[in-house]
Amino acid sequence: MMLSFLKVFILLLVLPLVLTQPAVNNVLSYGAIGDGLKDDTSSLLKAWEATCKSSASSATMYFPPNHVFLTHPLLLKGPCKAEFVRVEINGTITAPSEPKNWKCGSDNCDTWLHFSHMDGIEISGSGTISGRGQKWWDMKRDNPKMHIVLNGVQTAYLSYLKIEAPGHSPNTDGIYIGESTAVHIQHWTGDDCISIGGGSKKLRINDIICGPGHGISVGSLGKHGDYDDVDDVEIIGAVFTGTTNGARIKTWQGGKGYARNIRFEHILCQNRDNPIIIDQFYCDHEKCEDHDSAVKVSDVKFVNVMGTSKRETAVKIECSKTVSSQEKKKATSYSSNAKGEVRGEVVPKVFFN
């Protein structure tokens, strides 16, 4: 599994031009061995401290190629003295293979690589981050789950990423975005795709290849009556292969808030269970009660969504229940308590109440 359990809490801002000689801190210079066997955690923390405290306006923490750096959970925390910090990964960063060997402290192993309180950071390189998640998934217990988490981020750009996880891995979101504004993701290939949580605004996601997994989801929102809001999201250019869903919005009954100004465009779904689904009665492994209220979903557009559906009902809006069918049937749609309009040729036909 690549890029596993990477948790990022960063603040990215436009920075002035670099006026001083940049500092490059090779992790080998701080005692890291890079043989994949020795624990390099303390050496990596030393290299980070030197990078973060550098008086240069630009400082780099450098992982050289042809090395495998074994590390336990790392907290790489700012703020840093350097105006611009780069983490350049050209080798491999790997986690302990046995979950019982993780040294997690009191954090319950919910993060592995944690970047926090940063103004201006770039994480780049041609290397690999391997969380070695298979044994976590086999344990049938809570695990770090999400590969990359953007939480509380202002202005971020992610591109040319590849994330790998098998289809049976439990709830391993590729990228989770929450409480973040102005995030742009493009040229990305991966498993379990992207989930968008509450507090997310001004998101631009394009040129995505996704599968296996759950597709691209807005939500779930409004769990246990919580207030969540999502606004101004564009997903343009996505291919879903081997996913259960394509374009999905899901909210819990009784929730508060809104999900609005959301656009899915130029989407290709290949033999998916639910190519298009808006589910305002989402209930995940809990006993849920009926509520009249829900997170308000409005101004949602599905433009040029093409492909095939495994199920007879290809478009589900709100609370539809479908039964899988192995025989070929003409695809249908289902909507309940939904208002909207249809423009151009849409197959299957969608009828609003």
C-alpha positions in Angstrom: 0.0 0.0 0.0 1.4 3.4 -1.0 0.9 6.7 0.8 -0.8 4.9 3.7 -2.0 6.6 6.8 -0.5 10.0 5.8 -2.2 12.6 7.9 -1.6 16.2 6.9 -2.7 19.2 8.9 -1.0 22.1 7.0 -1.5 25.7 6.0 -0.2 26.5 2.6 0.3 30.1 1.6 1.9 32.0 -1.2 5.4 32.9 -0.1 7.9 35.6 -1.2 10.9 34.8 -3.4 13.7 32.9 -1.8 16.5 35.4 -1.1 19.0 33.2 0.8 20.9 30.0 0.0 18.5 27.1 0.6 19.3 24.5 3.3 19.2 20.8 2.5 19.2 18.3 5.4 19.8 14.8 4.2 18.3 12.4 6.8 21.4 10.2 6.5 23.4 13.0 8.0 21.3 12.7 11.2 21.9 9.1 11.8 19.2 7.4 9.6 20.4 4.1 8.2 17.7 3.5 5.6 18.0 -0.3 5.4 14.3 -1.0 6.1 15.3 -2.9 9.3 16.7 -0.3 11.8 14.3 2.1 13.5 15.1 5.5 12.0 12.4 7.4 13.9 14.7 9.4 16.2 17.0 10.3 13.3 14.1 11.5 11.2 12.9 13.7 14.0 16.4 15.3 14.3 16.5 16.0 10.6 13.0 17.6 10.8 14.0 19.7 13.8 17.1 21.0 11.8 14.9 21.7 8.8 12.2 23.5 10.7 14.6 25.6 12.7 16.8 26.5 9.8 17.5 30.2 9.4 17.4 29.9 5.6 14.3 31.1 3.9 14.0 27.7 2.2 14.8 24.4 3.9 14.5 20.8 2.7 14.3 17.5 4.6 15.7 15.1 2.1 15.2 11.4 1.8 17.7 10.0 -0.8 16.8 7.2 -3.3 17.8 3.6 -2.9 17.1 3.6 0.8 14.1 2.3 2.9 13.5 4.3 6.1 11.6 2.5 8.8 9.7 4.8 11.1 7.1 4.7 13.9 4.4 7.4 14.0 6.0 10.8 13.5 4.7 14.2 14.5 6.4 16.8 12.3 5.2 20.0 13.9 5.6 23.7 13.2 5.6 26.6 13.1 9.0 26.7 11.4 11.6 29.4 11.3 12.2 28.8 7.6 9.6 30.6 5.4 9.3 27.6 3.0 9.8 24.0 4.0 10.1 21.1 1.6 10.0 17.4 2.4 11.6 15.7 -0.7 11.0 11.9 -0.7 13.0 10.0 -3.3 13.5 6.8 -1.3 10.9 4.8 0.6 9.4 5.5 4.0 7.9 2.4 5.5 5.9 1.6 8.7 6.5 -1.4 11.0 5.0 -4.6 9.5 3.4 -5.7 12.7 0.6 -3.5 14.2 1.6 -4.6 17.7 5.0 -3.1 17.2 3.8 0.4 16.4 4.9 2.9 19.1 1.8 5.1 19.1 1.8 6.5 22.6 -1.7 7.8 23.6 -2.8 8.5 20.0 -4.3 5.0 19.4 -2.4 4.7 16.2 -4.8 6.9 14.3 -2.0 8.7 12.5 1.4 7.8 11.1 3.0 10.8 9.4 1.5 13.9 10.9 2.4 17.4 9.6 0.9 20.1 11.9 0.9 23.9 12.3 2.7 24.6 9.0 2.7 27.8 6.9 4.1 27.0 3.5 5.2 23.3 3.0 5.8 21.2 -0.1 5.9 17.4 0.0 7.2 16.0 -3.2 9.6 13.5 -4.8 9.6 10.3 -6.8 9.6 8.0 -3.8 7.1 5.8 -2.0 5.3 5.9 1.3 4.3 2.4 2.4 2.1 2.0 5.5 2.1 -1.8 5.1 -1.6 -2.0 6.0 -2.5 -5.6 5.2 -2.1 -6.9 8.8 -4.1 -4.0 10.2 -7.0 -4.9 7.9 -6.7 -8.6 8.9 -7.2 -7.7 12.5 -10.8 -6.6 11.9 -10.4 -3.6 14.2 -10.1 0.1 14.0 -7.0 1.2 12.0 -5.7 4.5 10.6 -8.0 3.9 7.6 -7.5 7.1 5.5 -4.3 7.4 3.4 -4.1 11.2 3.2 -6.1 13.5 5.4 -6.3 17.3 4.7 -7.9 18.8 7.8 -8.0 22.5 8.5 -6.0 23.3 5.3 -6.1 26.6 3.5 -4.9 26.6 -0.1 -3.4 23.3 -1.1 -2.5 21.7 -4.4 -2.0 17.9 -4.9 -1.0 16.4 -8.2 0.5 13.3 -9.8 -0.2 11.0 -6.9 -0.8 7.2 -7.0 -2.4 5.5 -4.0 -2.8 1.7 -3.8 -5.0 -0.4 -1.5 -6.8 -3.7 -2.2 -10.6 -3.7 -2.7 -11.1 -5.6 0.6 -9.3 -3.0 2.8 -11.9 -1.6 5.2 -12.9 2.0 4.6 -9.5 3.2 3.4 -10.3 6.5 1.9 -7.7 7.6 -0.6 -7.9 11.3 0.3 -10.2 12.8 2.9 -10.9 16.6 3.0 -12.5 18.3 6.0 -12.7 21.8 7.3 -10.6 22.9 4.3 -10.8 25.7 1.7 -9.3 26.1 -1.8 -8.0 22.6 -2.3 -7.1 21.5 -5.9 -6.4 17.8 -6.7 -5.6 16.7 -10.2 -3.8 13.9 -12.2 -4.4 11.4 -9.4 -4.8 7.6 -9.6 -5.8 5.6 -6.6 -8.0 3.3 -4.6 -11.0 4.3 -2.5 -10.9 7.7 -4.2 -11.9 10.9 -2.4 -14.3 11.7 0.4 -15.4 15.3 1.3 -16.4 16.1 4.8 -18.1 19.0 6.5 -16.5 22.5 6.4 -15.1 22.0 2.9 -15.4 24.8 0.4 -13.9 25.8 -3.0 -12.6 22.4 -4.0 -11.5 21.6 -7.5 -10.9 17.9 -8.4 -10.1 16.9 -12.0 -8.4 14.2 -14.1 -9.0 11.4 -11.6 -8.8 7.6 -12.2 -10.4 5.7 -9.3 -10.9 2.1 -8.4 -11.5 -0.1 -6.5 -13.4 1.6 -3.7 -16.4 3.7 -3.1 -16.0 6.4 -5.7 -16.1 10.2 -4.9 -18.3 11.0 -2.0 -19.6 14.2 -0.5 -20.2 13.1 3.1 -21.4 11.5 5.0 -22.8 14.7 6.6 -24.9 15.5 9.6 -24.2 12.3 11.6 -25.9 12.3 15.1 -27.6 15.6 14.3 -24.4 17.4 13.7 -24.1 20.6 11.6 -22.1 20.2 8.4 -21.6 22.4 5.4 -20.0 21.8 2.0 -20.0 24.5 -0.7 -18.6 25.1 -4.2 -17.2 21.7 -5.2 -16.3 20.8 -8.8 -15.3 17.3 -9.9 -14.5 17.4 -13.6 -13.0 14.5 -15.4 -13.1 11.2 -13.5 -13.1 7.5 -14.4 -14.5 4.9 -12.0 -13.4 1.3 -12.5 -14.3 -1.4 -10.0 -15.9 1.0 -7.5 -19.3 0.5 -5.8 -20.3 4.1 -6.5 -19.5 6.8 -8.9 -20.7 10.3 -7.9 -22.3 10.2 -4.5 -23.7 12.6 -1.9 -24.7 11.1 1.5 -26.3 12.7 4.6 -27.7 11.3 7.8 -31.3 11.8 8.9 -31.7 14.5 11.4 -28.5 16.4 10.4 -28.2 20.1 10.0 -26.4 22.3 7.5 -26.1 22.2 3.7 -24.3 20.7 0.7 -24.7 23.1 -2.3 -23.1 24.2 -5.5 -21.7 20.8 -6.4 -20.9 19.8 -10.0 -19.9 16.4 -11.3 -18.9 16.7 -15.0 -17.3 14.4 -17.6 -17.6 11.3 -15.5 -17.2 7.7 -16.8 -18.6 4.8 -14.7 -17.7 1.3 -15.8 -20.3 -1.3 -14.6 -20.9 0.4 -11.3 -23.6 -0.4 -8.7 -24.6 3.2 -8.2 -23.2 5.6 -11.0 -25.2 8.5 -9.5 -26.6 8.5 -5.9 -27.9 11.1 -3.5 -28.8 9.4 -0.3 -30.3 11.6 2.5 -31.1 8.6 4.6 -27.6 7.3 5.0 -27.1 4.9 8.0 -23.8 3.1 8.4 -23.9 0.1 10.7 -26.2 1.9 13.2 -29.8 1.7 14.3 -31.2 4.8 12.8 -34.5 6.5 13.5 -36.7 8.4 11.0 -36.4 12.2 11.0 -38.1 14.8 9.0 -35.1 17.1 8.8 -31.8 16.5 7.0 -28.8 18.4 5.7 -30.2 20.5 2.8 -28.8 19.4 -0.6 -29.2 22.0 -3.4 -27.7 23.2 -6.6 -26.2 19.9 -7.6 -25.4 19.2 -11.3 -24.5 16.0 -13.0 -23.2 16.8 -16.5 -22.1 14.3 -19.1 -22.0 11.3 -16.9 -21.7 8.2 -19.0 -21.0 4.5 -18.6 -22.8 1.3 -17.5 -24.6 0.3 -14.4 -24.6 -3.1 -12.7 -28.1 -2.5 -11.3 -31.3 -1.7 -13.0 -31.6 1.6 -11.2 -28.7 3.7 -12.5 -29.6 7.0 -10.9 -30.8 7.1 -7.3 -31.9 10.3 -5.6 -32.6 10.2 -1.9 -34.0 6.9 -0.5 -34.1 4.3 -3.2 -33.6 0.6 -2.7 -32.5 -1.6 -5.6 -31.9 -5.3 -6.1 -29.0 -6.5 -8.1 -29.7 -8.3 -11.2 -27.5 -10.6 -13.3 -29.7 -10.3 -16.4 -29.5 -7.4 -18.8 -32.2 -4.8 -18.2 -32.9 -1.3 -19.3 -31.5 1.1 -16.6 -34.0 3.2 -14.7 -33.9 6.0 -12.2 -35.5 6.7 -8.8 -36.2 9.9 -7.0 -38.1 10.8 -3.8 -38.8 14.3 -2.4 -36.4 15.8 -4.9 -36.7 19.0 -6.9 -34.7 19.9 -9.9 -34.6 20.0 -13.7 -33.2 17.9 -16.5 -31.6 19.4 -19.6 -30.6 17.7 -22.8 -30.8 13.9 -23.4 -30.6 11.9 -20.2 -30.7 8.1 -20.2 -32.3 6.8 -18.1 -34.9 9.5 -17.8 -35.0 11.2 -14.4 -38.3 12.5 -13.1 -38.5 14.9 -10.2 -41.5 15.3 -7.9 
